[in-house]
Amino acid sequence: MEQFIKRLTSEQLEEMERQFAIYVNGTQEVIPALELKNKIAKSLILNTPLKVKLGLDPSAPDVHLGHTVVLNKLKQFQDNGHIIQLIIGDFTGKIGDPTGKSTARKQLTDEEVKHNAKTYFEQFGKVLDMEKVELNYNSSWLSELDLEKIIHLASSMTVARLLERNDFSERYATGKPISLHEFFYPLMQGYDSVILESDIELGGNDQHFNVLMGRHLQEHYGMEKQIVILMPLLEGLDGVEKMSKSKHNYIGIDEKPSEMFGKTMSLSDELMGKYFDLVTDLSLEDKLKIKNELKLGKLHPRDAKMLLGKTIVNMYHGAEAADHAEENFKTIFQKGAIPTDIPEHKWDGEKRIGIIELLVTLELLPSKGEARKMIENGGVKMNSEKINDIFTEVSIVDGMILQVGKRKMLKLKL
Amino acid sequence: MEQFIKRLTSEQLEEMERQFAIYVNGTQEVIPALELKNKIAKSLILNTPLKVKLGLDPSAPDVHLGHTVVLNKLKQFQDNGHIIQLIIGDFTGKIGDPTGKSTARKQLTDEEVKHNAKTYFEQFGKVLDMEKVELNYNSSWLSELDLEKIIHLASSMTVARLLERNDFSERYATGKPISLHEFFYPLMQGYDSVILESDIELGGNDQHFNVLMGRHLQEHYGMEKQIVILMPLLEGLDGVEKMSKSKHNYIGIDEKPSEMFGKTMSLSDELMGKYFDLVTDLSLEDKLKIKNELKLGKLHPRDAKMLLGKTIVNMYHGAEAADHAEENFKTIFQKGAIPTDIPEHKWDGEKRIGIIELLVTLELLPSKGEARKMIENGGVKMNSEKINDIFTEVSIVDGMILQVGKRKMLKLKL
């Protein structure tokens, strides 16, 4: 690739460095960083936007903050005029798992794929300007591939190299079968980059191998290689596991403002900086300022966390809802409506449980009948919100507060 | 598969056993033998011929007796009314080696593929009745495969299973790269059996893995599994290496009668039985009789070998040529035209060498000039045949006799 950096004016050079600093912030890895600078330089010199790719699994999406880590990064590119290429991996979705062994990869109908794509679209619209996003279905080119083309594609890759992928090498070493078709998925993902001539591909850190495949295949096809930007995986509310729906440690972007705010406040101080970097749309300067002030003790962690909560609520529900969520929180937790010395209870039961069973298990009420009566009378609150439905399913979150009547309170610890 | 054997009349049972004995004779392995009986039984009960498949590499064919081992086996099936399915692997041929590393797998044009197929056709016609042979080009179905079908195909096979193939496991263990596309070739060969619904597939013993793939894939596609018949590899004239053109230890089916006969006579006594089994069209009874008489000392090995030579010449040049070749050999070698006590010379030079260089190296003539003159004067014979061309390239064969003038003779030993 031509060295465009050398051709930049000093003004363009400054702009290049500005963009570079934004894109690199919060990433796990940029492969290779210097080439990213040159890509930005190219777009400035040629006055052409970069094409920034993100591949999406077409299985039912329920977007939470963990997903927004890449979306926020894409947003930064979009804000600077670059093109976002979203790819719905519908081809894989329609095939499912031909061995029928994986329930995770069940076969989807055209209907389901379309429905899921629409859901993505709606939810991503909360972060990205979807009008400017290029949406692609990879079946449109993958279903056109014939055996000859596939053999050429496959010839670019060695078996040993594919077996180096962590999960494959583990399975091979322990004698767990790897079906040959599984070797195709990384190749297909890489081939998407060939077709779309992507300049940059984003992925979670667990996508390391697959995302690099695009670089490899573009080279094989004699093209300019894409830059790979790997984003760190976001720990969930428990501070340990990757945020995911199945772990019940997530903040969904469709959740109510008070839930969002409350859950954010339950984060550990240690994780706060990472959340500022990865899930907020604050400017790079603001992020650095906050982290710096926290370090110097100028900003109290609790206040920083409130700012984080407010920022997140603002992103998904607007400024008014953010203010309201903050006020609400302050009223309840800080102005004494709830005492600060609530008894704690270490929870090691199911992470998802019916409210009645929860109240009885915690001995907040003596029987299921009593529990039902209390809920119906409006005497049960969770994180200061009244529970009206006796069939409410509760997701246990660290720091969650249960209140029965006026005085009986319990804080759950995980 | 239904047990057809049980439904056979006693007459059919006898016929089934007759065919089975013929097909099994001389094979390396029949997988599984009992199912072969049932296949024959099925064809007798349903009065339907079996489909017997042989896949062919489309690279330039120059058929020698080593190739005829499978052809003779096919002939036995054809003689009993079964259908021979020849498959020209043109799809693979047209792709060549996409990595460009293998010269063995160079890319062939349509022209070349057609030319080679025609050559096969002509040469195979010396063994098989080509009018009754079903000729297939596998590009006609393989080029139709799309990615979805290929993924389904690939899902039937595990990476570990493919790596078990001898050459793959060796390369993987020693860190030599295996390109992913190489895993496709056995799958494609197997898929041919799915498309053609073959009942039986023949292959050389080195095709073990690939030929079994057809069985595996037919099962994957819910079909009746083919029987696999593996033929032993035929040692060449040296008695050690597999017969092949590059080893210069072959008898080509286009060779002159006297060459064929003479080369056959140079075979070791030990190999004779195998040659009777694998490269002649004698009946099973005749083969058994000859081997038995040899064992009992009723038949002299030299006479048996003459019978073998005559049989082979008869197959490719007809009865008259066979008689003539035998007569010729007897005249020269047995009636004293050539003394039996010819001096021997142990040869450890090049296996293929120009006649002039050979004569000088052996000190049969003092200089290249003398050698040229002697050839031009008709004074040089090889295995009793005059050499007329000073540029003749000689393939050194064990037992080969060189004669210069009337008396100077030398027998080469390897």
Contacts between the chains, C-beta under 8 A, distances in Angstrom:
chain1	res1	chain2	res2	distance
A	91	B	147	7.4
A	91	B	148	7.9
A	94	B	148	7.8
A	95	B	148	5.9
A	95	B	151	5.7
A	95	B	152	7.8
A	97	B	155	7.8
A	98	B	151	6.0
A	98	B	152	4.8
A	98	B	155	3.6
A	99	B	155	5.0
A	142	B	147	5.4
A	143	B	146	6.3
A	143	B	147	6.5
A	143	B	148	6.7
A	144	B	146	7.6
A	145	B	146	6.6
A	145	B	147	4.5
A	146	B	143	6.3
A	146	B	144	7.6
A	146	B	145	6.6
A	146	B	146	6.2
A	147	B	91	7.4
A	147	B	142	5.4
A	147	B	143	6.5
A	147	B	145	4.5
A	147	B	150	6.2
A	147	B	184	7.9
A	147	B	188	7.9
A	148	B	91	7.9
A	148	B	94	7.8
A	148	B	95	6.0
A	148	B	143	6.7
A	150	B	147	6.2
A	150	B	150	5.9
A	151	B	95	5.7
A	151	B	98	6.1
A	151	B	181	4.6
A	151	B	184	6.0
A	152	B	95	7.9
A	152	B	98	4.9
A	152	B	181	7.6
A	154	B	179	7.0
A	154	B	180	4.0
A	154	B	181	3.8
A	154	B	183	7.7
A	154	B	184	6.7
A	155	B	97	7.8
A	155	B	98	3.6
A	155	B	99	5.1
A	155	B	179	5.0
A	155	B	180	7.0
A	155	B	181	4.2
A	156	B	179	7.8
A	156	B	180	8.0
A	157	B	179	7.0
A	157	B	180	4.7
A	158	B	177	4.4
A	158	B	178	6.0
A	158	B	179	5.8
A	158	B	180	6.7
A	159	B	159	7.1
A	159	B	163	7.3
A	159	B	168	7.8
A	159	B	172	6.9
A	159	B	177	7.9
A	159	B	178	4.4
A	159	B	179	7.6
A	159	B	180	5.9
A	159	B	182	8.0
A	159	B	183	6.9
A	160	B	172	6.6
A	160	B	175	7.3
A	160	B	177	6.4
A	160	B	178	6.9
A	162	B	180	6.7
A	163	B	159	7.3
A	168	B	159	7.9
A	172	B	159	6.9
A	172	B	160	6.6
A	175	B	160	7.4
A	177	B	158	4.4
A	177	B	159	7.9
A	177	B	160	6.5
A	178	B	158	6.0
A	178	B	159	4.4
A	178	B	160	6.9
A	179	B	154	7.0
A	179	B	155	4.9
A	179	B	156	7.8
A	179	B	157	7.0
A	179	B	158	5.8
A	179	B	159	7.6
A	180	B	154	4.0
A	180	B	155	7.0
A	180	B	156	8.0
A	180	B	157	4.7
A	180	B	158	6.7
A	180	B	159	5.9
A	180	B	162	6.7
A	180	B	183	6.2
A	180	B	187	7.7
A	181	B	151	4.5
A	181	B	152	7.6
A	181	B	154	3.8
A	181	B	155	4.2
A	182	B	159	8.0
A	183	B	154	7.7
A	183	B	159	6.9
A	183	B	180	6.2
A	184	B	147	7.9
A	184	B	151	5.9
A	184	B	154	6.7
A	187	B	180	7.7
A	188	B	147	7.8
